[in-house]
Amino acid sequence: SQMTDGAAAILLTTRAHAQHLRLPVLGVYRRFSVVDVSTSIMGIGPAVAIPKLLNDAGVSTEDSELYQINEAFVSQAKYCIEVLGLH
């Protein structure tokens, strides 16, 4: 098993506050989705959650420029990318 270190940070604020601080607006947080995936097929949650989220928001995969599929193994991420048609 590999050992890796990583770190990330994100700043969420209102558009007005970002503009007041003269910070660039790099994205928009619109909503989230929660789905249930059987424990026998764990690791494919994004393949189920993303279509639900897009449907709830009334948008399609073409309306987003970037997707983060955060799964532990490349085979899981690859499956999600293929199911979602994000080639």
Salt bridges, closest charged atoms under 4 A:
ASP56 OD2 - LYS52 NZ 2.95
GLU82 OE2 - LYS78 NZ 2.36
